[in-house]
Amino acid sequence: MKIVVLVKYVPEPTAVWKFAPDHTLDRAAVDGRLSELDEYAVEQAVRLVEGGTDAEITYVTVGPAKAKDGLLKALAIGGDKGVHIVDDAMHGSDALATSLVLAKALEKVGYDLVLTGMASTDAEMSVVPAMVADRLGINQATFAKSLAVDGDAVTITRDSEAAGLEVKTQLPAIVSVTDQTGEARYPAFRQIMMAKKKPIETLSLADLGVGADSVGSGAAAVKVRSMEPAPARQAGTLITDDGTGAAQVADFLAARGLL
């Protein structure tokens, strides 16, 4: 079986993000990391193999040169090889273009089960897995709390607002997993060093048969016209209770139409 995990290299969530003049994130100005939510998918792939599933694990990512660090983190947790799609024309791509490139990459590397996180920690859209499944014409099972593979089928537990659902679908399929599946292990130093020796293939858009006019900001369905930093938070109103505190609070609320 071929298990492919789609992973993303994202800006460090605690860093101060900066934007370029073209309204895209200036990724060169901020440190990055493997998306934390994708680590759950990595962990589930490794657990499947450890649980007896005879499979090869491949990680696929799209991003600039530094995105290789995300692949190395995933390979340190476990797995066999990585695929890094890097092309300057991808700059500014939206989810539609990203899903196109990922679908073409999956067709090239081959797959039986595709795993993803529930969302990326930068865009938080949760739509790419469904888009990729639609482009490939394969089954999808999303927001899995747990998953198991039995022969040519995958079964997941999916929590909804009303109840827990058990969903079973035939392979090939794409499954997105939530942060309820279990924390990813922390790789030991030896595993980190071994990851550097695992093969990582670099592909361009031309290698995938994708034209530059199909990706990038020029092909994006949404155009950002302007942006500005969020205003600094203003100091709140401090009320000292000198015996009239309740009245002051009431007056404050009433003045704003909240009472």
N, C-alpha and C positions, 0 to 999 in steps of 0.2 A: 504493500500500500504506500502511496505517496501522500504525506501530510505536508501542506504548505501553510505557513503562517504569515499573514500580511502584517507588517509592523511599520511604525512611523517614528521618525526622529523629530522631536518637537522641541520648541524653546523651553528652557527651564521655567516651570510655573512660578517660581519665587523671584525670578529676575525681572528687571525693568525692561519691558519690551520697547523697541524703537521701530519706527516705520520709515521706509524709504520714500523719496519724492513721488514714486509711482503708486503710492498707497499700499504697497505690499510690505510685509514684515521684513525688517532688515535682520535676517538670520545671522549675518556675519558679526553683528554687534551684540549678540546675546549667546550665552552658552546653551547647549542643548542636551537632550537625553532621550533614551528610548521611552516612548509614551508609557506611563505607568499602567494604563488600562490595557495596553498590548501585552504587558508582562504576564497578565492572567492567561492570555491565549497561549503564550510561550509555555507557561507552566503546564497547561492542560495537554499540550502536544507531548511534552516530555513524560507526563504521567501516563498517557496512553501507551507509550512505548514501554515504560517501566512496568505497566500492568499486563504486558504480554502481547500487545498489538505489534505485529511485524511490520514496521514502517520506517521509511526514510523521512526525516524532517528537513524541510527547506524553508528558509526565511526570505521573504521578498520585501524590499523597501524601495520607495521612490524619493529622491531628494538630492541635495548637493553633496559635495565630497565628504563633508563631516557626518553625513547620515550613515557612513560605514561604521561609526562608533556604535550606533544603535544595533546594527547587525552583530557586532562583536559582543555586545552585552547579551543578546539573545543566544548566541552560540556558546557563551560561557555558562548559561543556565543549562543548555543541552542542545541536541540537534546535530545535523551533519554538514550543512553548507548554506551559503547565503547567495542571494542575487540582488545586486545594487543597480537600479536604473537611474542613471544620471545623465542629464542633457540640459543645456542652458535654455533650450526652448520651453522647458517645463515651468520656468519661472512665472508665477502668477496664475497657475492652473487652478481651476475650481474642482469641486467633487466630481462633476461629470467627466472632465478630462482625465482626472486621476483614475476614475473607475475604468475608463477606456484603456489606459496604459496598463493597469493592473490585470485586466482581463486578457490583454494580449500577452502579457508576461506569463500568466498562468497557462495559456494555450501552448506557450513555448516550452516551459519547464515540465508540464504535465502535473496532474493532481487527481486525487480521489476525494480527500477531505481538506477543505480550506477553513482555517480558523482565523478569527479576527477578534480584536477587543470590541467592547460595546460602543466605543466612540474614541476619538482622539482627544487628548487633553488640551489641545489648542483650539480647534474649530468646534468640537463637541457636537457634530451634526448627526452621527449615527446612521448615515444614509449610504455610505460607500459599500458595505457588504451587500445590501439589497441591489444596488446598481450593478455591481460586479456579477451577482447571480443572474440578473436579468440579461446582461450582455452575453453571458455564457450559456444561458438557457438551462441552468441547473437548479436543483432544489435549494431552499434556504430555510434555516431554523435560527431565529434570532433571540438574543438576550437569554442565553442559557445559564441557568444557575448550576447545572451539572450536566455532564454528557458521558455517554458510553458508546462504544462501537461494537457491534455484533455482526460479523460477516460483512455483508454489503449494505448495512444500514447503520444509521446513527440515531440515538435516542437522547433527547434532552429533557430537562425539567425547566419549565419557563414560568416564572411568577408573574401574574397579572394583578390588577387591583382587586379582582374578585376572588381569584383562586389560583392554585398551582396547577399548571397544565403539563401533561406529558406528551411530547411531540416526537414522532418517529418518522424518518424520511430516508429514502434510498440514496446511496452514493451514486455518482458524485454529488457533493453538497457543500454549501458554505454555511458555517456556524459562527455566530458572534457570541462571545461569552461575557458575563458580567463580573463585577468585583466580588461576587458571592461564591465564586468557584474555588477559592483558596489562594492564599498569598503565594507569590512566586518566591522560590528559594533564593538565597543570597549566594552567588557563586564563590567558591574558595579561590585563593590566589592561583593554585595549580590549574583550575578550570579556566580562569581568565587567561593564563598564559597559553593553554592548549587551544583556546578559541582562536588565537592569532595564527595558528597553523591550519585551521580548517579553510577549505576553499571558498572564496567569494568571487562570483562572476560579475563583471561589470557589463551592462548593456546600455545601448543608446536607443533613441526612438527609431532610428533606421534599422537597428537589429530586430525591432519588434514590428516593423512595417507600419509605423504610425507617422503621419505627416506632421510637420511642425505647425501647420495651419489648424490642426485639430486640438492643440493644447495651448497653454500660456494665457496671459491676460487678454490677448486679442480674441480668443475663442471662448472666454468665460461668459456664462449666461447672465451674470450680475456684474455691473460696473460700479466701482466706488468713485464717486465724484469728488468728495472732500471728506476730511476728517480733522478732528482737533482733540487735544487732550481733555480728559474729563476735568471739570473745574475742581479746584481744591475744596475739600470739605470745610464748611464754615463751622466756627465754634458754636456750640449749642447755648441755649439760654439757661443760666444757672439760677436756680431759685433757692434762696435761703429761707428756711422755715422759722420765721420769727413770731409764729402764732397765726400768720395769715397765709401759710403755704398752700393750703387747699384752695383758698380763694384765688391766689395767684395762678395756680395750675388751671383752674376753671376759666379764668379770664384769658389765659394763653390759648386754651383750646377753643373758646368761644370766638376769639378774634380771628381764628383761622377756619371758622365754620365747621369745627369738629365736635361741637357740643350744642 
